[in-house]
Amino acid sequence: SSGINAEYGGFLAMFFLRIVCSTLGAAAATSVICSDYGTDAGGSEFGYYGRPVPQNCRGKHIGNWAPRHRIEDRMDRCPGGWKQYKNKCYKDLRPQGQTNFQQGETKCNQQKAHIFLANDREEYTWVEQNVMTSNEWYFTGMFCSVPRSTNPGTFYTPTGEDMREIQKKMNTKMHPWTL
C-alpha cells in the first residue's frame, strides 16, 4: 500500500513540476514533446479547440505571442521518428535542442502537432516511459491561466482543451504554487 502511495505521489510531483515549468518558465529553455492529438475528441466535451486561448492571454516575455495554430490536416499515420500510442503520435524534440514554449509550439505546429498535454494518467505514464528520452524538464501544453488560480477552468491550452476535464481524468488537483 505504501508503494502505491509513493508511486502516486511521485507521479503527482513530476506532473506538477512539469506544469510549473510550462507556466512559470515559459521563457527558459527546456525540452518539448509534440503530439498530433490523434482523432479522438480531446480533453473536453467540445473536443479540440473548444476553449480557445483568450485574446488577453499572451506571453509577454516572448514578444506578446499567443498560440493560434489549429491542426487542420491530421496525420494518417505516425511518420518516421514518431511513436504511436492508441490513436496518437508522439515525438521528443530534445535531440533538436532545448527551446522556449513559443519555439517548441512552432516546431510542433510545423509537424502537424502541438506541445504534448496528457489527457489521462495512463497516457502520461506511457509517454514518460516510452517517449521522454531524458530525465529533465519538458513543457506541457498549458499556456496561460489567471495568476495564482487553483481553478482549472481558468487554465488555457493551445489545443483548446478543458483543463477541468483533464484534471478529473488525471485524478489530480491543481495547487496555487504551480502557478
N, C-alpha and C positions, 0 to 999 in steps of 0.2 A: 504494500500500500504506500509506503513512504517513497519507493522508487517511482511510482506513478506520479505522485505529487511533485517530486523533484523534477521529473521529466516535464511535466506540465508547466511548472514554474520556470524552468529553463526555456521552454518554448515561448512563454509569455514575455520573458525578459528579452529574448532575441527579437521577437516580433516588435515590441515597443522600442527597443534600441534602434531598430531599422526605421521605425516611424519618426523617432527623434531626428535621425539623420536626414530623412526626407523633408521634414518640415522646418527644422532649425538650421540645418547645414546645407541648405539648397545651393549656396554659392560655393561650398567646399567641393573639392574633387573626391569622387568616390566611384564605385562600380555600378553597372547597370545590367539588369536582365530585361530583355524585351519579351513580350508575349503578343501573339496575334489575336488573342482573346477568342479564338475559335468561332463556333457558330451558335453557342448557347446564348441564353438570354441576359447574361451579365448579372451583376450584383443587385438588381432591383426589379421590381415588377414591370418597370418601363423598359428594361433592357439597357443596352449600352446607349450612352448619350441622352439618357432620360433626365439627368440633372446637370445641365451644362454649368461650367465654371462661370460665376457671376462676373459681370463687366468690371466691378471694382476689385476683383481678386487678381492681383498682379505680383510678379516677382520684382519688387523694386530694386533689389540688389543684383538682378540680372537684366537690367535695361528695361524695366517695366513690362516684361514679357508675360504672356499668359498662353497656356496651351489651347489651341483652337482646331488642331488636326482631327479629322474623322477618317477612320478606315472605311473606304468605300468599296474597294476591291479586295475581298478576303483571300487568303492563301488557299489553294486547292489541297495542297499537302505541304508538309514541312520541308523546306529546302535543305540542302546540304549544310551541315554545321548546326542545325537546329535539332532539338529533342522534342518528341511528342509525348504528351500525357493526355489520355482521353481524347477530346477533340480539339486540343490546343497545342500550339507550338511555342517553344521557348529557346532563347539563345542568350548566353552570357557574353556581354561585350567587353568584359575585363581584358581579354587579350588585345583589344584595340586601345587600351589605356584608360586611365581614370578620367572622369568628366564631371561637369556640374549637371544639375537637373535639366536645364534647358537644352544643353548639348546632347545629353542622353536621350531625352524625349525626341529631339530632332533626328538623332541617329536611328532610333526605333521607328519613327514615322517613315523614314526613307525605306524601311524594310517592311512596310505594311503592318506596323505594330505600335504598341505603347509600352511605357515602363510597366513592368510587372506589378500587379497588385493581387494578392491571393484572395480568392472568393470563399475559401473554406480552409479549415485546418489541414485536411488531407492534401489539398493541392499545395499549400505552403510547405508541408513536410516533404512532399515529393520533389518540389523544386529545390529545396535546401539540400536534399540528399543526392540529387541527380543532375542539377544544372549549375549551382553555385560552385565555381572552380577554386574558390579561395575563401578562407575564413577571415573575411574583412567586411567592411561596410558596403551595403548595397542600397540604392534608393528604392523606395516603394512608390507606387503610383498614386500617392496622395499629394495634391498640390497645395491647397490652402485651407484655412479654417478661420473661424472667429478666434482671436487671441485668447489663450488660456481656457478655451472651451472644453468641457467634458462631454458635450452633446454631439454625437456623431452625425446628427442632422445638419451640423454647421461645417462638416468636412466635405471638400470637393476633390474630385479626381479628373484627370484629362479624359477618362472614358465615360464620365457622367454616371458612374455607379453610385448607388445609395449606400453610404457607409453604415447606416443603421442596420441594413440587412446583412452586410458583410460582418459587422460586429456580432450579430446573432449567430451566424454560421461559424465564425471563428471561436465562439464561446469565450469572448474576451470583453474587457471593459476598458475604455479609454480613460487615461488619468491626466490631470492637469499638467504634470511635469513633462508629458510628451509634447506639449505644445508650448 
